[in-house]
Amino acid sequence: MQLTANDLVAEARRQIREIAPGEYAAGPGHVLIDVREPAEFQTGHIAGAINIPRGVLEFQVDAHPAVANASDPALSQKACPIVLYCRTGGRAALAALNLQRMGFNDVRSIGGGITAWTDAGLPVSSR
């Protein structure tokens, strides 16, 4: 049986924790990751998010140079709370499932992505 991308996303959503945009609140030690492509990230993102594109997430998550080429040690801690998002939630769901498979045990995805975030009237940063 062949699966479509939508089938894969639906399967991932059954195995991860999705939260509503209004449920996200940055806390101490939280890492917020935008898994969209850099050009998408530059058009606007949730304040405090770091950009690790979906295509390289599994390879870079343990020690990603988040800002000014400085490694973010929080990402190498498998118990660190991680919240992921993308444009509409599909890429983030797939990413959340893979991070769980890699041993990260506190991973969540923002359902509906940044589209749902902005539809809820929540702020977006361009910096």
Residue, then its C-alpha position, 0 to 999 in steps of 0.5 A: m500500500q502506497l501512502t500519500a504525504n497526507d497519510l504520513v502527516a495523519e499517521a504522525r498526528r496520531q503519535i504526537r502531541e499537538i497544541a493549539p496556538g493559544e496553548y503555547a507559552a514559552g517557558p524556561g528551557h523551552v526551545l521553539i523551532d520553526v521548521r519552514e525554509p529560511a525564506e519562509f522564516q524571514t517573512g515572519h515567525i513566532a518571537g524567540a523561534i529558531n529556524i531549522p528547516r525540516g529537511v535538515l532537522e534530524f541532522q542539526v537538532d543536537a547542536h544547531p548554530a541557532v544565532a551568530n554561529a553559536s551552538d545552542p546546548a539546550l538542543s542536545q538535551k533530550a529532556c528539553p521541552i521542544v515546540l515545533y511549527c511550520r506553515t500549516g502543521g504538516r511538516a511540524a507533525l512529521a518533525a515531531l514524530n522523528l524527534q520523538r523517535m530520536g529520543f526527545n521526550d517532550v516534543r509538541s507541535i503547534g496544530g495549524g502552524i503559523t497560519a493558525w497562529t496568525d488567524a488567532g491574532l497572535p503576534v509575529s516577528s520579522r526580526 
